[in-house]
Structures are given as C-alpha cells and as structure tokens.
C-alpha cells in the first residue's frame, strides 16, 4: 500500500471503523430491526490496516466538511394550502413512480422515527392539511406525513384524498446532528396537540429506543460524510477571477447567484462543485479546488471520473497542474488508486441500503 493510498481518509471520527459493520437493513421492518442492523462490526475500507485514520492530503475524503444543513433541511413554508399538491413535496422521481414508493421515500422506516396516527374516522386530505402544515420540523429534522387511502394504498397526503390512517415520520439524523431528547419532547408535545385537532390518536415510540437509533444513524452519516477534492495550481501568474469565470462557463460550470460554481449532472442535480479558494470579491486566485460530495452522487454517474476529466481539461485551458494539498503533482496512477477506493466506498453504502445518490442518501446528506 502506497503512502498516497494511506493518506486517503474517508472517515475522521473515532469509532467509525465499526460503523461500516451494519448488516443489510430491512426497509419495511419495525424500528427495532433497524437498530439491530446498525449494531455489528466491519472494517472501514478507507482506513489503514491498523484501524487508524491516515493523514489527509488532497485528493481526500473530507468527512464533516460541508456538513451544514442544505436546502433539503429548510422550511417548506409557502406551500399553498389551497393548491392541489401533496403536503410534503415528494423526493425527486419521475411521473411513473408509484404512490406507495413515494410514500416510503417520505416516511422511510430506515431513517425516520415512525409515529402511527389512528383516526377516529376517515378524513379528507384538504381538511387535515392546514393542521399538518403547522408541524413540519423539529430543530433541523424534517417531519413528513403519509396516509392510507381508502383504495388501500399509502401515499403522500393530497387534497381530494380520503384517508383511514395516517403516519408521521421525523428524520432521526442529518449531517449535523442526531435527533435529541429536547427535539423529541417538542415533537411529542406538538403532535399530541395536532392529533387532538384532526381527531387522531398518536402512538408515541419509547424515547430511549428512538434516541439510541438516532445516535446510531448519525454515526453512520458522520462516517460516510465524505468529500473528495482535486486541486489545480496555476503554472504562472494568478488567474483573474473575471477571466476565470468565462473559462469555467465554457467548461460547463453553472455560476450560481451565491457565487458557487457547479457542474450540473444533466437531471437538475449537481455532479461536483468548484471553489476558487478566495473570499468573495477577490480579484485573483492561483488555486482551484474541484469537490465531489461522494454520498450525494450515484456511482453510475462516475462523479470522480467526471471530476478528474474536468480537471485535466482545465489543465490545458488554464495552464495549470493537478496537485495535492501540499502542492505536489498528482500522477495518473495515484488518481486510479483513489478511484478504486471510491468504488469500495460506494459498495459499503450500497450494502447498508443507503446507496450513494439515492433518495435516502440525499435526505440524509443534503
């Protein structure tokens, strides 16, 4: 194993070597099966043989960086209560996705604490939507609802639907934190008020069990919160930002209103991003960093390969060299080694039923 390979760190937190051990999780089983699935041990494929995280260099898996909650954790206030739309905008899916699959994406037994809401009688979606809209988050954890339609299918709650049962789901972890006792207590209190309003009775899971599951899930998320960077260093004078913007746009980058450079994936998502490594308003830079958010890009998109190909194209366009964080050139052999380890990383996520780029992964890592 080369020194460079040893330098690739996928996980920075203590105890992460045990996280990859989780057995194949069963998507539609009770919460206790999820807890059991998190419990066993497995080696971290991106750790050294002695189990100690290696020193970091670029390119590097950078767990924890960019871990602030993104748009997916923001409030969805603004949904018109009178519009014919689901309470919870469903995760990205095509028009042929069955309602039952959309429901499972919204209230997911693997990553959500499920709370059944028994109804006194069948209710129309338009009657309960305004009340459900009042409880959408605790902390930065989203709360979603699904209903058992009179036709026998679970689905996102919509205007015009008639439901005999409801189920709430609060996401147990995000990139930043696990669901904690204060958030859960707030949820329970507010959910009881909500239940009285809509004529339902909530079945609240035991807090101790939920907190244990939430902490386990967050350990998994923290252990897989990997970002992989590739640097470009100018071979001559620093690049003028004004000139650089044009070159990056020609390469295919979108320049976002917040100043971010993003390579689109062709389906409305992001493949990887680029940082100029200078503060907003700076005139020049001599170093660029291409960054792949590993758990958020499906293996089929070959995010790492696309990022390296882009870096090589920019080498010619900008007269630059691909380097590590110490400024040393990165050879093709080293990049090939990293690509192999990225594939191993993806296999581990797939084995845990949280495939990179999946709806489930995007919920956890967005």
VOGU-3710 file (C-alpha; in Angstrom, 3 decimals, decimal comma):
1> xxxxxxxxxx> 0,000/0,000/0,000  1,492/3,309/-1,063  1,946/6,353/1,134  -0,552/8,210/-1,025  -3,148/5,499/-0,630  -2,655/5,578/3,108  -3,278/9,297/3,011  -6,843/8,903/1,758  -9,079/9,419/4,776  -12,720/8,577/4,390
11> xxxxxxxxxx> -13,638/8,889/7,999  -12,393/11,234/10,701  -14,479/10,354/13,727  -13,484/7,934/16,479  -15,137/4,569/16,192  -16,016/4,892/12,517  -14,310/1,577/11,789  -17,273/-0,120/13,440  -19,893/1,826/11,534  -19,484/0,044/8,205
21> xxxxxxxxxx> -20,454/-3,159/10,019  -24,174/-2,636/9,851  -25,972/-5,595/8,357  -28,314/-5,353/5,395  -31,132/-3,232/6,699  -34,675/-4,336/6,106  -36,595/-1,428/4,695  -40,093/-2,375/5,765  -39,478/-3,913/9,189  -40,120/-2,400/12,574
31> xxxxxxxxxx> -37,693/0,112/14,080  -36,024/-2,495/16,265  -34,796/-4,308/13,171  -33,141/-1,059/12,106  -31,420/-0,847/15,488  -30,161/-4,415/15,166  -28,949/-3,712/11,638  -26,715/-0,926/12,938  -25,062/-2,999/15,633  -22,404/-5,264/14,114
41> xxxxxxxxxx> -18,760/-4,593/13,223  -16,993/-4,270/9,893  -13,699/-2,842/8,714  -13,619/0,602/7,152  -12,386/0,121/3,603  -10,765/3,551/3,587  -8,849/3,130/6,863  -5,329/1,853/7,300  -4,859/-1,794/8,150  -4,153/-0,899/11,774
51> xxxxxxxxxx> -7,544/0,846/12,037  -6,043/4,311/12,460  -7,246/7,098/10,146  -4,438/8,170/7,828  -3,201/11,733/7,481  -5,136/13,772/4,955  -3,902/15,102/1,639  -5,706/16,228/-1,463  -7,403/14,473/-3,120  -9,062/13,430/0,123
61> xxxxxxxxxx> -12,258/12,186/1,546  -13,046/15,006/3,966  -15,685/13,827/6,430  -17,594/16,570/8,142  -16,767/19,340/5,674  -19,747/20,951/4,060  -21,914/19,318/6,691  -24,199/22,266/7,250  -27,803/21,569/6,541  -28,678/22,366/2,961
71> xxxxxxxxxx> -31,888/23,300/1,209  -33,319/19,888/1,906  -33,445/20,808/5,601  -35,088/24,154/5,049  -38,688/25,006/5,809  -41,211/24,240/3,105  -43,496/27,025/4,251  -45,159/28,672/1,333  -46,980/25,620/0,022  -50,407/26,966/-0,795
81> xxxxxxxxxx> -52,881/25,178/1,427  -55,448/25,530/-1,318  -53,317/24,059/-4,082  -53,817/20,526/-5,310  -50,388/19,392/-4,183  -49,077/16,923/-1,584  -48,315/18,173/1,899  -44,731/17,024/1,569  -43,226/17,596/-1,875  -42,101/14,115/-2,812
91> xxxxxxxxxx> -38,411/13,373/-3,392  -37,299/13,648/-6,987  -38,887/10,900/-9,039  -40,424/10,547/-12,447  -44,169/10,636/-13,064  -44,385/6,843/-13,159  -43,200/6,365/-9,564  -45,983/4,521/-7,685  -47,673/6,385/-4,836  -46,606/3,678/-2,379
101> xxxxxxxxxx> -42,946/4,189/-3,325  -43,270/7,948/-2,927  -44,842/7,365/0,480  -41,905/5,206/1,566  -39,483/7,856/0,380  -41,235/10,434/2,546  -41,730/8,303/5,650  -38,845/5,865/5,485  -38,657/3,101/8,120  -34,871/3,069/7,804
111> xxxxxxxxxx> -34,128/6,712/8,618  -37,319/8,053/10,203  -38,936/7,538/13,580  -42,395/6,317/12,567  -45,409/7,521/14,572  -48,796/5,998/13,670  -51,793/8,323/13,928  -55,014/6,363/14,373  -58,027/8,263/13,042  -61,469/8,202/14,615
121> xxxxxxxxxx> -62,984/8,109/11,131  -61,919/8,594/7,520  -60,820/12,148/6,737  -60,291/14,187/3,592  -56,824/15,476/2,869  -57,987/19,058/2,392  -59,461/19,037/5,922  -56,269/17,976/7,700  -53,582/19,584/5,532  -53,728/23,030/7,231
131> xxxxxxxxxx> -53,167/21,432/10,637  -50,379/19,166/9,419  -48,641/22,152/7,862  -48,106/23,609/11,339  -45,700/20,817/12,328  -43,059/20,319/9,666  -39,751/20,421/11,601  -38,223/19,959/14,997  -34,773/21,503/15,037  -33,418/20,834/11,556
141> xxxxxxxxxx> -35,158/17,454/11,300  -37,988/17,363/8,745  -41,333/15,783/9,582  -43,357/14,137/6,820  -46,809/12,570/6,722  -48,414/9,875/4,634  -51,938/8,472/4,631  -53,624/5,148/3,951  -56,020/5,985/1,127  -59,440/4,360/1,021
151> xxxxxxxxxx> -58,202/2,491/-2,052  -55,747/0,644/0,214  -52,526/2,416/-0,827  -50,244/4,503/1,352  -49,499/7,814/-0,350  -48,419/11,402/0,252  -51,417/13,304/1,636  -53,107/15,366/-1,056  -56,204/17,492/-1,487  -59,060/15,279/-2,610
161> xxxxxxxxxx> -57,641/12,137/-0,996  -59,598/10,301/1,686  -57,576/8,526/4,380  -58,354/5,978/7,068  -54,938/6,054/8,786  -52,039/8,470/8,965  -48,385/8,077/9,752  -45,857/10,734/10,710  -42,121/10,323/10,325  -39,398/12,503/11,803
171> xxxxxxxxxx> -35,936/12,103/10,320  -33,625/10,770/13,021  -30,375/12,319/11,816  -28,907/14,904/9,500  -25,366/15,777/8,537  -25,045/17,967/11,597  -26,850/16,228/14,453  -28,938/13,330/15,649  -32,495/13,809/16,841  -32,103/14,669/20,529
181> xxxxxxxxxx> -34,244/14,468/23,646  -35,359/18,096/23,540  -36,407/17,860/19,902  -38,239/14,603/20,516  -40,035/16,019/23,556  -41,100/19,026/21,488  -42,318/16,704/18,745  -44,363/14,602/21,168  -45,982/17,642/22,766  -46,862/19,324/19,484
191> xxxxxxxxxx> -48,001/16,084/17,882  -50,477/15,469/20,691  -51,979/18,914/20,140  -52,099/18,238/16,406  -53,714/14,845/16,949  -56,486/16,382/19,026  -57,106/18,921/16,276  -57,519/16,362/13,496  -59,255/13,680/15,555  -56,399/11,212/15,794
201> xxxxxxxxxx> -54,537/9,310/18,476  -50,754/9,131/18,217  -48,751/6,064/19,199  -45,512/7,554/20,547  -42,431/5,269/20,449  -40,244/4,977/23,530  -37,810/7,899/23,744  -34,855/5,799/24,904  -35,154/3,459/21,932  -35,585/6,317/19,471
211> xxxxxxxxxx> -32,569/8,201/20,852  -30,408/5,089/20,511  -31,462/4,589/16,906  -30,926/8,277/16,145  -27,396/8,220/17,543  -26,554/5,077/15,579  -27,889/6,581/12,364  -25,938/9,785/12,921  -22,733/7,782/13,462  -23,359/6,184/10,096
221> xxxxxxxxxx> -23,964/9,560/8,455  -20,864/11,090/10,057  -18,788/8,115/8,953  -19,902/8,483/5,350  -19,914/12,277/5,132  -17,077/12,209/2,639  -15,989/14,914/0,222  -13,257/14,325/-2,313  -11,196/17,213/-3,651  -8,797/17,711/-6,561
231> xxxxxxxxxx> -6,653/20,878/-6,736  -5,472/22,874/-9,723  -2,457/25,172/-9,315  -1,573/27,915/-11,793  1,719/27,352/-13,594  2,234/31,085/-13,926  0,593/34,246/-12,664  -2,646/34,014/-10,644  -5,829/33,863/-12,674  -8,043/36,920/-12,823
241> xxxxxxxxxx> -11,451/35,979/-11,462  -13,203/37,859/-14,269  -11,332/35,807/-16,871  -11,707/32,606/-14,870  -15,500/32,840/-14,848  -15,623/32,734/-18,642  -13,286/29,750/-18,812  -15,324/27,820/-16,256  -18,579/28,552/-18,045  -17,073/27,231/-21,288
251> xxxxxxxxxx> -16,084/24,088/-19,386  -19,742/23,599/-18,447  -19,946/25,063/-14,949  -23,021/26,960/-13,810  -22,328/30,115/-11,802  -24,905/30,288/-9,030  -26,213/33,569/-7,555  -24,306/32,853/-4,341  -21,041/32,697/-6,304  -20,749/28,901/-6,315
261> xxxxxxxxxx> -19,503/27,089/-9,420  -21,447/23,866/-10,008  -21,150/21,194/-12,676  -24,741/20,070/-13,432  -25,475/16,377/-13,758  -27,959/16,839/-16,597  -31,009/15,968/-14,479  -31,302/19,071/-12,346  -28,748/17,985/-9,750  -25,091/18,683/-9,059
271> xxxxxxxxxx> -22,243/16,427/-10,129  -19,440/18,315/-8,400  -18,545/21,881/-7,491  -15,554/24,186/-7,736  -14,074/26,610/-5,230  -11,746/29,492/-6,054  -10,307/29,322/-2,511  -10,557/33,092/-2,104  -13,087/35,316/-0,398  -15,991/36,825/-2,303
281> xxxxxxxxxx> -14,889/39,937/-4,170  -11,240/38,876/-4,589  -9,668/39,788/-7,933  -7,341/36,814/-8,465  -6,630/33,252/-7,382  -3,841/30,805/-8,098  -5,574/27,674/-6,809  -8,872/25,978/-7,635  -10,456/23,000/-5,888  -12,939/20,655/-7,534
291> xxxxxxxxxx> -15,061/18,955/-4,893  -17,190/15,802/-5,123  -19,823/15,248/-2,416  -19,381/11,477/-2,525  -22,584/10,170/-0,853  -24,764/12,510/-2,936  -23,670/11,286/-6,382  -24,749/7,895/-7,684  -21,919/5,556/-8,750  -23,443/5,271/-12,228
301> xxxxxxxxxx> -22,662/8,956/-12,799  -18,943/8,320/-12,164  -18,574/11,598/-10,307  -14,898/11,071/-9,551  -14,071/10,168/-13,145  -16,001/13,169/-14,437  -14,265/15,457/-11,940  -10,799/14,220/-12,918  -11,660/14,564/-16,627  -12,772/18,142/-15,968
311> xxxxxxxxxx> -9,566/18,874/-14,059  -7,489/17,575/-16,959  -9,432/19,716/-19,420  -8,864/22,782/-17,237  -5,141/21,989/-17,111  -4,941/22,799/-20,797  -7,423/25,637/-20,721  -5,856/27,438/-17,758  -2,194/26,313/-17,908  -2,414/24,524/-14,575
321> xxxxxxxxxx> -1,185/21,404/-12,792  -3,237/18,904/-10,766  -1,704/18,847/-7,279  -2,331/17,551/-3,763  -2,809/19,872/-0,805  0,953/20,113/-0,403  1,363/21,396/-3,955  2,869/18,146/-5,269  1,717/16,956/-8,718  -0,715/14,044/-8,758
331> xxxxxxxxxx> 0,060/11,319/-11,253  -2,468/9,166/-13,099  -1,511/6,123/-11,005  -2,430/7,880/-7,779  -5,758/9,040/-9,171  -6,518/5,497/-10,354  -5,866/4,169/-6,841  -8,284/6,681/-5,397  -10,929/5,762/-7,951  -10,734/2,147/-6,796
341> xxxxxxxxxx> -11,231/3,153/-3,197  -14,171/5,359/-4,131  -15,814/2,305/-5,690  -15,225/0,328/-2,489  -16,794/3,182/-0,551  -19,867/3,044/-2,775  -20,139/-0,713/-2,250  -20,225/-0,176/1,513  -23,036/2,359/1,203  -24,974/0,020/-1,062
351> xxxxxxxxxx> -24,573/-2,810/1,458  -26,104/-0,569/4,139  -29,162/0,129/1,926  -28,192/3,808/1,715  -26,880/3,850/-1,825  -24,971/6,979/-2,821  -27,155/9,367/-4,786  -30,384/7,618/-3,750  -33,373/9,483/-2,355  -32,494/8,096/1,062
361> xxxxxx> -28,897/9,302/0,853  -29,959/12,707/-0,422  -32,306/13,111/2,528  -29,543/12,293/4,985  -26,718/14,223/3,326  -28,486/17,225/1,783
//
